[in-house]
């Protein structure tokens, strides 16, 4: 069947994309079962907790979601007896739900909580109080008997300040706590350290580290954590004398890959120690690989379906729980025995049909600042084809962050486009994680320059290779990716249309309105204010809307506190004043990132219709 690119019939409807692969939010071994968190798009993104026996543990209207540092994470945990501890999305209090019991509040109203850590029956959390000036955060221990629900003084403060905290970890003997901390003037990948304190009242002591992640105890006096002193996040081991390091941290099986990435959320786990001293770890170099490290530092790869954004959520015996996505499977949750090699798909993780889902091709193009990494998904259909003289339209995807990365994963959202004859190019521009610190720091002081140069280079490389129609390449991104979309449209010449989801439009406005966690982010990406105000003005797309001369689709959440609606609306008003073809859609109940099935469906369908109108094809919905 010959039909123009973009008009092919497809089984991937927007509704099927919204209802597709589960979004897993942590997993644990609980008794003889496996429990996991899962977002439910049909219930406006409510996060429930499910069990492998099939029953739902956390029922509506309860939702386990944290807002600490705005991005949350670590919003639930459980013990082996089947007692669930969770942060409710509505009031941000911590609750305990016993088997066959209703949730009972454990913390008073007011502060937010996240990063829950349960060990030996003791519950620790990251606490954030936005009612104080300045805002305060810290690590607290929460009584599990409910005594603190009315008496705030029953919550034990381990450490507190106006900086940021993550990853509390209790020592096996219960006498010490380790965690990660960083100052207000930094992002965690710019500078974060491991701290340890005696729980009987000792002062915290710092362990030499540069950008630390996830401390884990492997004995009463030994810690492992991830750090990147040599340009790659890798594991390091340190022995303690009390809480004081007995020597410098020593690398554990160093590699040209990252065990760790940007600490955006509190629940990520990039490695897990096993009871016998071995360590299961994620190593990222574009895609993820899972490895087993023995006591001598010998490394053995573990064959798993997951190779993108893998979190090692829990370990028991020789089994680990892995959540993430894969290049040839749907996102999911797997239980993997590291010795036998047995792999059980607990949730999702079904193999994709290669007739419909093209495997991503890792590509590298030369850009003005060095190599640019990307993943290309060509139009793919088992029966349809286009006329011989037609080149396909493409959508260039720009991830958010910008300190984040994409992994070439299979995706129903990608297949939504490729199955209709629209190619997708997913770009890891300079500033992305997953390729080492030097690649990540390429963006320092150059946001709006390097990212734009890199996505243009990737798009032109595709067109120059004869794989894409140079007149029909669109660019699409959200948040920081939306900034790059708008900045690239201001630059002009490379893209025939742009789709911005809750994109940054004005840097001064962002600096004035954004939340605490990212308050200093722009200092590194652009420069400090007020010294760099001229750069903020010059770089902002809103300053140069007179240069945007192609159609633009703007999609925005009404409750977005990271990039408020004022950003998209300022661009909308400027385009309207000049008569530039544009559409603006506000989803009143959405925040930063779309979670509701209705929103996901509407946004995808609008994007497809927009591309069809601009590129001259009639899509089949």
N, C-alpha and C positions, 0 to 999 in steps of 0.2 A: 504494500500500500504506500503510494507516494503522496505526501502531504507536506505543506510548508512547515519549516521549523516553527515551533511554538503552538501549532494547531493539532498535534498528535493526540489521539484519545489516550486517556490514562486511568488506571485503577486507583491512583493516589488522589483522593479528594482532600480538600482542606479539613473536612471532618475526620477522615481517617488519620490524617497527620496528627490532629489534636488528640485523638484517642489512641495513638500508637505507643511506642515503647515507653515503659515506665521511667519516671524520673526518680531514681533511688536516692534517699537521704539517710545514709548510714545503715549499718546492719550489725547484728550481734547474735552470738550463740546464747540461747536462753534455755537452760535445762536440755531437753532432748530436741528442742526446736531451733529454728532460725527465725529471728524477727528482723524486720526492716522498715524504714520509713519510706513513704511513697507519696508523691504529689498527685492529686486527683483533679485534673483539669475540669471535669464535668461538675465539680463542686467548687468552682472558682479558685482552684489551686490549693484547696485545703490539704495539709500534710497529715496523713494518717499513719498508723503503725500497723503492719500486718504480720501474721505468723505463717510458717510453712504448713501448718495443719489446715490452713484455709480460712480461719476465722480472723475477723478484724479486731485488733486489740484496742485501738483508740477510735471510738465512734464519734460521728457528727453530733453536735457542732464543734467538738474539740478539734484543734489543729496544732500540731507540734512545729512551731516556727519561732525562731529567735530574731530579734532586731538589733542585737548588740553589734556595734560598729556598722550598723545599717544592713550589712549583708548577712549577719547571723551565722548560723551553723551550730552543730552540736546541740540540737534542741531536744534530744531525748536519749535515754539510756535505760537499762533494765538489769535486774539481778536474776540469778539462776532460779529463784522461786517464782518468777513470773510477775514481779512487781515492776511497773513502769513508772519512770520519772520523766517528766516532760515540761517544756516551756510552752505555755499557751499563747498562741498568736495574738489573741485579743488583749490580754492584760499583761503579758510578759512575766507573769509569776511562774514559779516552779510548782508543779503538782505531783502528788504520788497517787498512783492508781493500782491498788492491789487486785489480785484475781477475784473476779466477780464483785468488785467494789467500785463505787463512784470516785472520781478524782477528788483528792483532798489537797487544799493549798498548803504549801510548805514555806512560802515567803510572803512578806507583807506586800500590799499594793504599792506601786511607785516605780522602783528600779526595774530594769530589764536584765534578763539572764541569758546565758548561752554557754557553749563549750562545756557541757556537763561531763563530769568525770566521776565515776562510781567505782570505788575500790574498797574491799574489806568492809562493806556496809556503810562507808563514809562517802558523802556526796559533796563534791566541790564544783564550783561554777565561776565563770567570768561574770561580774556584775557591772552594770553601767547605770549611772544616775544622771539624767539630763536635767534634773530640777535644781542642781547646784550650779554656782558660778565660781570658778570654771567647772565644767562637767567632770565628774569623778568616775573612775573605774577601778576595779581591783579583782583579786581572787578571794573568794569566800568559801567557807564550809557551812553547809546548810543542814540543820538537824532534820532527820527523816521522820521524826515523830509528830510534826506539825506544830511544835511549840513556837516557832518563829513567825507563824502566820499572823499573829496579833502582836507579838513582842519582837520588834525588829532587833533588839539588842541580843537576841538568842542566836542571830546569824554571826558567825565568827569571821572577822576580817583578817585574812592572812597578810595581804599587802594591798595598798590603796594609793592612788595618786591621780594626776591629771593626764598621764600617758595612757598606754594601751597594754593589754595583757592577753595571753592565749595559752592554751595547752597545759593546764595544771596536771601534774602527775605525782601520785603518792608513792613513796618508797615501799618496798615489800614489808619492812618492819614497822611501817606506819609512823615513823618518827620525823620524816622530812618530806617536803613538797618542792618539786621543781616546776618551773613555768618559763614562758617566753615573755619578754617585756621590751617595749620600745618607746621612745619619746614622742611627744606631740609634733615635733619638727621634722619627723622622718616617716617614711613608709617602711613597713617591716622588711622589705627586700633591700632597702638602703642601709639599714642598721637595726638589728634586733639581737638581744642577748639572752642566754639562759641564766636564770637566777635560781638559787636553792636556799631554803630556810628551814631551820629546826621548828617543828610545830609547837614546841614548848615555850616559844617566845623569842627565839634567836633572830638576829637581824639578817636580812637576805644578803647572800654573797653572790657575786657575779662570776661566771665562767667565761673565759676568753672566747669570744665568738663574734662573727661579723654580721651574718644575716640568718640567725638560728631559727630552726623549726623543730617542733615535735620532740621534746625530751622524753625518753623512755628509760625506766630503770631495768637493768639486767642483773641486779643484785642489790644488797643493802647499801653498798658503797660504790656503785658503778653506774654511770649514765651513758646512754647513746643519744646523739642528736644529729640533725642535719645542719650543715653550714656550707658556705661557699668561699672560703678564704683564697682558694686558688682558681676561681672563675667558674667552677661547677659545684652545684649543691651535691655534697656527698656525706656519708655517715662518718661521725667522729665519736671516739670513745674516751671517757675521762674517769679516773679513779678519784674518789673524794676522801679526805680526812675530815670526818664530820661533814661540814658543808664547804670546806675549802679544798680546791683542786690540789691533789698531790703531785701533779705535773701538768704539762701542756696537753690539751686534747690531741689524740692520735687518730689519723685517718684510718678508716676501715674499708679495705678493698676499693681504692679510688678508681674512677673510670671517667672517660670522656662522655659523660652523660649526667643528667640531673636527677637526684632523689629529692624532689621538692619543687615548688614553684611559688608564685605569689600568694601570700597569706591573706587572701580575700575573705575566706570564711573559716569558722572555728572548728569545723568537723572533719577536715581533710586529714587522711593518714597515708603517708607515703611509704611506710615500712612497719613491720611488726616483729618483735623478738618472739621466738618460740621458746617453749619451756626448756628445751635442751641446749639453749644458747645460740642456735642458728638464727639467722635473720632473713625474713622475706622482704624484698624491697622492690620498689618501682624505679626503673631507670629510663629517663626520657631523653631522646635525641630526635626531635620531630615527633615520632611515635613512641609509645611506651613499651618497655620490655620488663617482665617480672623475673627476678633472679633470687636464688637461694645462696646465702653467704654462710659458710661454716666457720667454726671457731678459729681456723688457721687462715681465714681470709680467702679461701678458695670459692670461686663463683660458678654456679651452675644455672643456666637459663631454665625457666619453667614454661612449658608450652601452655598458653591459655588463650581463649578466644578474645579476651579483652586486651586492647593495645592503645587505648586513648583515655586520658583523664582517669586513670585507675586509682581507686582508693582501697587500701588494704584495711578493711573496716574492723576485723576481729581475727583472733587466732585461738585455736584450741587443739592441743596435741600437735598433730602434723597437718591439720586442716586450717585453711584460711578462707575468709570471706572477701571476695573481690567484687567491687561495683565499678561500673564504668561503661565505656562503649568500645566498639571494635570496627575494624575495617571491613569485616565480612560477616558481622553479626549485628543484630539489634542491640541497643543498650540494655543492660541487665545486671543481675547479681548472680555470682557463681560461688560454689563451694569447691575448693581445690585441695586435694591431698598432695602435699609437696613431695612425698616419697613414692606413693603408688602411681601418681599422675592422674588419678581419677578426677573427673570434672563433672559436677552436677549443676545444671542451670536451675537456680532456685526461682528466679523471676526474670521474664524476658529472655534476652540472649539468643533468640532464634536465628538460625542462619538466614541471610538475605538471599533473595533470588537474583542471581547475577544477570539474568535476562532483563531485569528491571533496574537493579541498583548497581551502577557502574563502580568498580573498585577505584578509589582515588589514586591518581598517579602523582607521586611526589615529583615536583619540578623545582628547578633552581634557575633563576635568571640573573643577569648582571644588572645592577642598579647603580646610581650615582654614588652610593655609599658602601657598595660591596654587594655580595650575593644576597638575593632575596628568595626566601623559601615559600612555597605554596603547594596546594593540593588541587589538582584539576579533575573535575567530573564531567566527562563528555555527554552529550545527549545520547540516551540509550533507550531502545525500544525493540522488543523481539520481532515486531511485524512492520512497524512504520519506518519510512525513510523519507528523506527530502529530495527535491530535484537536484541533479548532479551539479548544477551551476550555482547552488545556494550554499552560503556559509552560515553556520548557526549563530544566533544571538547568544550572548553570555551575560551572566550576572556575576560581578566580582563581589565576594563577601569580605567584609572587614570586621574582625572581632572587636569586642569591647575591651575594657581594661584601662589603658592599652597594655598594661603589664599582664598579659594572658597569652593563650595560644590555642590553635586548633590542631587536630590530629589526623585528619583524613578519615574520619569515621564514616561508616554507613549511616544514613539518615533518611527517614521518610520525608523530612522537609526538603532535603536535597533532591530526592527522587520525584517530589512534587513538580519540580522544574525540569529535571533531566528527562523524565518520561514523556514530557510534552514537547521535547525538542529544544530546550533551553539549557545551554551548558552552565556550569557553576565553577568558579575559580575561587578557592578559599585561601586567603593570603596571610602568612605570618610575617608581617612587615617588621622592620627593625624596631626593637622595643619589646618584641614578643619573648616570652619565656620558652624553655625547651631546647635552646641552642647555646646556652651558656651566658655568663654575665656580660661578656663583651658585646654580644648581639643585643642583649637586653638594654645595655647602657648606650647603644647607638642613638637612642631617642632622647637621651638627657639633654635638656635645653633646646631640643629640636622638634618638639611636638608640633605638628602642622607643616613640617618640612620633610623630615625623613619618611614618615608614614605615608605622606602623599606621594613623594618621589617613588617609594617602593611599590605602592599599589598601581601607579601609572606604569612603572617598568614591567610589572607582572602582566598587566593587561596588554601592553604593547608587544611583549614577548609572545603572548598567545596569538595575537593577530599577525605578527610577523612570521610566525611559523605556519600560517595558513589554516589555523584551527578555529578561528573566530572571525565573524564579520566585524571589521573595525568600526563600521558605522552603527553597529547595534550592540554596544557593550554598555551595560548599566552597572552602577555601583550601589551596594546596599550594606548598611551597618547600623548598629545600635549603640547608644551611649557614646563612649569614646570612639567607637566605630562610626557613629553618626557624625561626629566631628570631622573625621577623615573624609566621609562622604561629602559633606558640605565644603570642606576645604579643597577637595579635588575638583568639585564643580566650579568653585571660584577660580581655580587654576585654569580650567577649561582645556578643551582640545582632545581629551582622552575618552570621556564618557558622554553618552547621548541621553542619559537620564540618571536620576538619583533617588534612592529610597532611604530616608533617615528615620530610624526608630529612636525616639527620645534622645536625639542627638544634641551635643553641645554646640551652641552657636556663638556665644559671647563669653570670652574668658573672664572678663571682669565681673560679669554677672554670675558666672559659675563660682568664682572665688568668693563672692559676697553671699551666695545662697547655699553652697554645698555644706555637707555635714562634717562633723569633727574628724572622722577617720581619714577623709581625703583633703582636709584643710591645708595641709602642706604639700600635697601631691604636685600642684602646679609649680611650686618652687623648683622642683627638680626637672619637670617636663618643659617649663618655659623660662622661669626665673622668679625671684622674689619681688613682691610688691612693697613699696611703690616704685622701687628702682627700675623695674622692668615694665612699667605701665605702657610705654610706647610699643614694646614688643607684643603685649597683650592686645592692644588695639590693632596693630598691623596684622597679627596672625588670625584674628577672629573672623570667621566667615560673615558675621553680621556687618562688619565694616565694609565688606566688598560685595554686597548682594547685587550691585550693579553689574558685576561680572558673570553672574549666573544667568545663562541664556538657554538652558535646557529644562524639560519638565522635571518637577520634584514632587514626590509623595512624602508627606510628613505624618508619622504615626506617634501618638503620645499618650502616656498614662496620666490621668488626672491627679493621682495621689503619689506621684513620683517625687521623692524627697532628695534624690541624688541629682537628677537633672530635672528641675521643675518645669511645668508647662510653659512658663514664661520664655524659655529658650526657643522652643519650637514656634511659639506664637509670634515671637519677634521676627523670625525668618518668614513666617507666613505673611505677616503684615508688610514686610519689605517687598516680597515677591508680588503681593497683590497690588501694591502701590505702583509697580512697574508693569503690571499686566503679564507677568511671567506665568506660564502654565504651571499650576500647582494644585494639589489636593491636601487638605489638612483634616485629620480625624483624631478626635479626643475620646479616649476610653475612660470615663469618669472614675471607675472603681479600681483601675489598674495602677500598680506602682512602677518600680524600676524593673522592667521585664514583664512580659505578658504571661499570666498563669491561667486565666479562665479559658475554657474551651471555646466559648462564644467569641472571645477576643481573638484567639489564635486563628479560628476559622475566618472571621471577618477580615483580619489583617492579611492572611495569605491570599484570599480571594481578591481583595483590593489590589494587592501587589501584582497578581497575575493579569487582572484586567488592565491595570496601568501599563504594564509592559506590552501587552497586546496593542493597546491604543497607540503607544509611542512608537513601537517597532513595526506596526502594520501587519499583525497577524490576529486571527480570531481564535482565542483559546477555548478549549472545551473544558468547562468547569466540572 
